[in-house]
Amino acid sequence: TDRWLTNGRLVTVKKLFSLFIAVLLFGALSYATIRQTRVWENDETLWNKVISISPGDLLAYYYRGVYYRDSEQYEKAIDDFSQVIKLNPYFAEAHNNLSMTYALQGELDKTIEHLEIAIKIKPDYPDLHYNLGLVYLKKGSLDSAIRHFNTALKLNPYYAEAENNIGVALLNNKLFDTAIKHFEKALNIKPGYPEAYNNLGFAYDLQGNIDKAIANYTQALQLNPGYAKAHLNLSNAYRRKGMLYKAEDHLQISRLLTKNGKPDIQLPDK
């Protein structure tokens, strides 16, 4: 569950729930405005100037909110996205980005509230259903998570991340065989998806099929050699096979890749 869409690109996150989909920004600023960005110290000073000239400029508050969110000034971001919604209550992207900001603060109920509003405005937008599925997955509401991931897939049958996270929800319900099918579907859609290989390995690991687990963890690392969780899971799998030197090697790599020196996921020994 550690790949999230933001600004149209996939990124790896260190916090379980640190990012949602930031919807692709709509519309374009005028050429004159774009040219001015080169002379401003940063996006904040630019949008402050725009707002001082035009206090009712909805996009200026929106873009400044994005800047504040990305620079981890969450309260300021919340204020700006809230101002956008005050100016236009039907602005789905503002509700989505406000929900994202609340998620970054761990306020999941408020996250759900604004995602549900965004979905009422844009019910056919798969990313909104995917985001809501992630929140429910975080909260442990697995049936609701699966429902929204399935809705995202109905709207976009090639949504590999939704297939992957259905598998994660099913793993939490100990439905290993069904989870494996969804991880495989995710990989059919997106063959170079290291998280899906890691999760597939994790599912085989929980079934006691250590060799298949090792093969999938290894594939994940071939795609992303800096994938700390896959190194840790591979370490644990090697340890259970008695291959202690390899286990120690991958454990040390996982620790080097994790800033605080502690693995960020632990597969329980069987």
C-alpha positions in Angstrom: 0.0 0.0 0.0 3.0 2.3 -0.2 2.5 3.7 -3.7 0.2 6.6 -4.1 -0.6 8.9 -6.9 0.2 12.6 -6.6 0.2 15.2 -9.3 0.0 12.5 -11.9 3.0 10.6 -10.8 3.7 7.7 -8.5 5.8 8.3 -5.4 6.9 6.1 -2.6 5.9 7.3 0.9 7.4 6.6 4.3 4.3 7.1 6.3 1.6 4.6 5.7 -0.9 7.3 4.8 1.1 10.2 3.9 -0.3 11.0 0.4 -3.4 11.0 -1.6 -4.0 11.7 -5.2 -3.6 15.5 -5.8 -5.8 15.9 -8.8 -4.1 17.3 -11.9 -4.4 21.0 -11.8 -7.1 22.2 -14.1 -6.9 25.1 -16.5 -3.8 27.2 -17.3 -2.7 30.5 -16.1 -2.3 33.3 -18.6 1.1 33.5 -20.3 1.8 36.8 -18.5 1.1 35.3 -15.1 3.4 32.3 -15.9 6.2 34.6 -17.0 6.0 36.4 -13.6 6.7 33.2 -11.6 10.4 33.6 -12.5 10.7 36.8 -10.5 9.0 35.6 -7.3 10.9 34.1 -4.4 8.5 31.1 -4.3 5.0 30.2 -5.1 3.7 31.7 -1.8 4.9 35.2 -2.6 3.5 34.9 -6.1 0.0 33.9 -4.9 0.1 36.3 -2.0 0.6 39.1 -4.6 -2.3 37.7 -6.8 -4.6 37.6 -3.8 -3.7 41.1 -2.7 -4.7 42.4 -6.1 -7.7 40.1 -6.6 -9.0 38.8 -3.2 -11.7 36.7 -4.9 -9.3 34.8 -7.1 -10.3 31.2 -6.5 -7.3 29.7 -8.3 -4.9 31.8 -6.4 -6.1 30.3 -3.1 -6.1 26.9 -4.6 -2.6 27.0 -5.9 -1.3 28.6 -2.7 -3.1 25.8 -0.7 -1.2 23.2 -2.8 2.1 25.1 -2.1 1.3 25.1 1.7 0.3 21.4 1.7 3.5 20.4 -0.2 5.6 22.4 2.2 3.9 20.8 5.2 2.2 24.0 6.3 -1.1 22.1 6.8 -3.1 24.6 8.7 -2.5 27.2 6.1 -3.4 24.8 3.4 -6.6 23.9 5.1 -7.5 27.6 5.4 -6.8 28.2 1.7 -8.7 25.1 0.4 -11.6 26.0 2.7 -11.6 29.5 1.2 -11.8 27.9 -2.3 -14.8 25.9 -1.2 -16.4 28.9 0.3 -16.0 30.7 -3.1 -17.2 27.6 -5.0 -18.7 24.7 -2.9 -18.8 22.5 -6.1 -15.1 22.6 -6.7 -14.4 18.8 -6.4 -10.6 19.2 -6.6 -10.6 21.5 -3.6 -12.5 19.0 -1.6 -10.1 16.3 -2.7 -7.0 18.3 -1.8 -8.6 19.4 1.5 -9.2 15.7 2.3 -5.6 15.0 1.4 -4.4 17.6 3.9 -6.6 16.2 6.6 -5.2 12.8 5.9 -1.6 14.1 6.3 -2.7 15.2 9.8 -4.3 11.9 10.5 -7.8 13.3 10.7 -9.5 10.5 8.8 -13.1 11.3 9.5 -12.7 14.8 8.0 -10.8 13.1 5.1 -13.8 10.9 4.5 -16.3 13.8 4.8 -14.6 15.8 2.0 -14.0 12.8 -0.3 -17.6 11.9 -0.1 -18.6 15.5 -1.1 -16.1 15.3 -4.0 -17.7 12.0 -5.1 -21.2 13.5 -5.1 -19.9 16.3 -7.3 -17.8 14.0 -9.6 -19.2 10.4 -9.1 -17.4 9.1 -12.3 -13.9 10.1 -11.2 -12.1 6.9 -10.3 -9.3 8.6 -8.3 -11.7 9.9 -5.8 -13.1 6.4 -5.1 -9.6 5.1 -4.9 -8.6 7.7 -2.4 -11.7 6.9 -0.3 -10.8 3.2 -0.5 -7.4 4.0 0.9 -8.9 5.9 3.9 -11.2 3.0 4.7 -8.3 0.6 4.4 -6.3 2.7 6.9 -9.3 2.7 9.2 -9.7 -1.1 8.9 -13.1 -0.9 7.2 -12.1 -3.5 4.7 -15.5 -4.1 3.0 -15.9 -0.3 2.4 -12.4 -0.1 1.1 -12.9 -3.0 -1.3 -16.2 -1.5 -2.5 -14.6 1.8 -3.5 -11.6 0.1 -5.1 -14.0 -2.0 -7.2 -15.8 1.2 -8.2 -12.5 2.8 -9.2 -11.9 -0.4 -11.3 -15.3 -0.2 -13.0 -14.6 3.4 -14.0 -11.0 2.5 -15.0 -10.4 -1.2 -15.6 -6.6 -0.6 -15.9 -6.2 0.8 -12.4 -3.4 -1.4 -11.1 -3.2 0.4 -7.7 -6.8 -0.4 -7.0 -6.3 -4.1 -7.8 -3.2 -4.1 -5.6 -5.1 -2.6 -2.7 -8.0 -5.0 -3.0 -5.4 -7.6 -2.5 -4.1 -5.9 0.6 -7.6 -5.7 2.0 -8.2 -9.4 1.3 -4.8 -10.2 3.0 -6.1 -8.5 6.1 -9.2 -10.8 5.9 -6.8 -13.8 5.5 -8.2 -14.6 2.1 -4.8 -15.4 0.7 -5.7 -17.2 -2.5 -8.1 -14.4 -3.6 -5.6 -11.8 -2.6 -3.0 -13.5 -4.8 -5.3 -13.3 -7.8 -5.7 -9.5 -7.4 -1.9 -9.0 -7.0 -1.5 -11.0 -10.2 -4.1 -8.9 -11.9 -2.3 -5.7 -10.8 0.9 -7.1 -12.4 -0.9 -8.0 -15.6 -1.9 -4.4 -15.9 1.4 -3.0 -14.8 4.3 -5.5 -15.0 6.9 -3.2 -13.5 5.0 -2.7 -10.2 7.4 -3.5 -7.4 4.9 -3.1 -4.6 2.6 -5.6 -6.1 5.5 -8.1 -6.3 6.3 -7.4 -2.7 2.7 -7.9 -1.7 2.4 -11.1 -3.8 5.5 -12.4 -2.0 4.0 -11.4 1.3 0.8 -13.4 0.5 2.9 -16.5 -0.4 5.0 -16.0 2.8 1.8 -16.0 4.9 0.8 -19.3 3.2 4.2 -20.8 4.1 5.4 -20.9 0.5 8.8 -19.4 1.2 10.3 -20.1 -2.2 7.6 -18.3 -4.1 7.8 -15.5 -1.5 11.6 -15.1 -2.1 11.1 -15.1 -5.9 8.6 -12.3 -5.7 10.6 -10.2 -3.1 13.6 -10.6 -5.4 11.6 -9.4 -8.4 10.4 -6.4 -6.4 14.1 -5.6 -5.7 15.1 -6.0 -9.3 12.6 -3.3 -10.1 13.5 -1.1 -7.2 16.8 -2.0 -5.4 16.1 0.7 -2.8 12.8 -0.8 -1.6 13.4 -1.2 2.1 10.3 -3.2 2.9 11.1 -5.8 0.3 14.6 -6.1 1.7 13.2 -6.7 5.2 10.6 -9.2 4.0 13.3 -11.0 2.0 15.5 -11.0 5.1 12.8 -12.7 7.1 12.1 -15.3 4.4 15.8 -16.2 4.2 16.0 -16.4 8.0 13.2 -19.0 8.0 15.0 -21.0 5.4 18.1 -21.0 7.5 20.0 -18.8 5.1 21.3 -16.5 7.8 24.1 -14.7 5.9 21.7 -13.6 3.2 19.1 -12.7 5.8 21.5 -10.5 7.7 22.7 -8.8 4.4 19.1 -7.8 3.5 18.3 -6.8 7.1 21.2 -4.4 7.1 20.3 -2.9 3.7 16.7 -2.4 5.0 18.0 -0.5 8.0 20.3 1.7 5.9 17.4 2.6 3.7 15.2 3.4 6.6 16.1 6.8 8.1 15.5 6.0 11.7 17.4 2.7 11.5 14.4 0.6 12.2 12.5 -1.5 9.7 9.2 0.1 8.7 7.3 -3.2 8.3 7.8 -6.5 10.2 6.6 -9.8 8.8 6.0 -12.0 11.9 8.0 -15.1 12.2 6.1 -18.3 11.8 
